[in-house]
Amino acid sequence: MLIRSALVALTLGFAALPVLGQEAVPSDTTVPGTVSGAVRAEVATLAETLRLADIIAVMREEGLDYGATLEEQMFPGAGGTGWPATVAVIYDGARMRAAFEAAFADELASDPALIPDMQAFFASDLGQKVLTLEIEARRALLDDTTEAAAAIAWSDLRDSGGPRHDLLVRFAEVNDLVESNVMGALNANLAFYQGMASSGAFDDTMTQEQMLTDVWTQEDSIRTETEDWLFPYLTLAYQPLDDDELQAYVDFSATPAGKRLNTALFAAFDTVFSDISHALGAAAARQMQGEDI
């Protein structure tokens, strides 16, 4: 469940799309017809159990907060009311959830026999406990002071070593959290460039190959930023768990159901955030063109 909002390296921007930027907002995604009604119902139940609505709500807060940062970086003081309004539309919670659940159902349709095991773990007392801790920690890290304290806590834990340190590292490895987040961010950053290009930001001077090259040059910095966010987050989120509880979570993550759930979650969120990134790229291009005028 540890998917970070992508877009960790790009600067994005926008101020003046018509009708709050509706043209730049990704269209709603529909569940493919190949997903049976029974699987769709199982996935909907699993999504409720996983508290995905709450997770998406926090991701939306992160997106709105990031939007303010982007204005500061790209067009300080020039966003007016249009930029935050457009960011709010692009990070529309209902649209994000609909797009995610459609992609999530599509992902799990190939392995429906594993869904009951996913449901059983996260519906358990421990499963609900870890979900609550993850959501609370994610929201807490929106505060700079809390984020700094979590970084210090992880640094101390890393320096001292011990069973808790090893469990957190193992958890990240079993779930492939660093690489999956890095790839998600790279995909989102490429989508951002493509969105900018679709709105004429580059005057046909940047090719697809150049976009790919530029995105790949960001890999090392994205990996560093991902690790700098991830391990303080894990330290903060799971601090209330005892080692046996955390070990049980690691053990589930290593099962076929745990691994399949993890890959399905990352794939679904990759779809959502690539669409969002493309929309923000298109919005940034329109903003820059507006400023030039």
Rosetta blueprint (number, residue, H / E / L):
1 M L
2 L L
3 I L
4 R L
5 S L
6 A L
7 L L
8 V L
9 A L
10 L L
11 T L
12 L L
13 G L
14 F L
15 A L
16 A L
17 L L
18 P H
19 V H
20 L H
21 G H
22 Q H
23 E H
24 A H
25 V L
26 P L
27 S L
28 D L
29 T L
30 T L
31 V L
32 P L
33 G L
34 T L
35 V L
36 S L
37 G H
38 A H
39 V H
40 R H
41 A H
42 E H
43 V H
44 A H
45 T H
46 L H
47 A H
48 E H
49 T H
50 L L
51 R L
52 L H
53 A H
54 D H
55 I H
56 I H
57 A H
58 V H
59 M H
60 R H
61 E H
62 E H
63 G H
64 L H
65 D H
66 Y H
67 G H
68 A H
69 T H
70 L H
71 E H
72 E H
73 Q H
74 M H
75 F L
76 P L
77 G L
78 A L
79 G L
80 G L
81 T L
82 G H
83 W H
84 P H
85 A H
86 T H
87 V H
88 A H
89 V H
90 I H
91 Y L
92 D L
93 G H
94 A H
95 R H
96 M H
97 R H
98 A H
99 A H
100 F H
101 E H
102 A H
103 A H
104 F H
105 A H
106 D H
107 E H
108 L H
109 A L
110 S L
111 D L
112 P H
113 A H
114 L H
115 I H
116 P H
117 D H
118 M H
119 Q H
120 A H
121 F H
122 F H
123 A H
124 S L
125 D H
126 L H
127 G H
128 Q H
129 K H
130 V H
131 L H
132 T H
133 L H
134 E H
135 I H
136 E H
137 A H
138 R H
139 R H
140 A H
141 L L
142 L L
143 D L
144 D H
145 T H
146 T H
147 E H
148 A H
149 A H
150 A H
151 A H
152 I H
153 A H
154 W H
155 S H
156 D H
157 L H
158 R H
159 D H
160 S H
161 G L
162 G L
163 P H
164 R H
165 H H
166 D H
167 L H
168 L H
169 V H
170 R H
171 F H
172 A H
173 E H
174 V H
175 N L
176 D L
177 L H
178 V H
179 E H
180 S H
181 N H
182 V H
183 M H
184 G H
185 A H
186 L H
187 N H
188 A H
189 N H
190 L H
191 A H
192 F H
193 Y H
194 Q H
195 G H
196 M H
197 A H
198 S H
199 S L
200 G L
201 A L
202 F L
203 D L
204 D L
205 T L
206 M L
207 T L
208 Q H
209 E H
210 Q H
211 M H
212 L H
213 T H
214 D H
215 V H
216 W H
217 T L
218 Q L
219 E H
220 D H
221 S H
222 I H
223 R H
224 T H
225 E H
226 T H
227 E H
228 D H
229 W H
230 L H
231 F H
232 P H
233 Y H
234 L H
235 T H
236 L H
237 A H
238 Y H
239 Q L
240 P L
241 L L
242 D L
243 D H
244 D H
245 E H
246 L H
247 Q H
248 A H
249 Y H
250 V H
251 D H
252 F H
253 S H
254 A L
255 T L
256 P H
257 A H
258 G H
259 K H
260 R H
261 L H
262 N H
263 T H
264 A H
265 L H
266 F H
267 A H
268 A H
269 F H
270 D H
271 T H
272 V H
273 F H
274 S H
275 D H
276 I H
277 S H
278 H H
279 A H
280 L H
281 G H
282 A H
283 A H
284 A H
285 A H
286 R H
287 Q H
288 M H
289 Q H
290 G H
291 E H
292 D H
293 I L
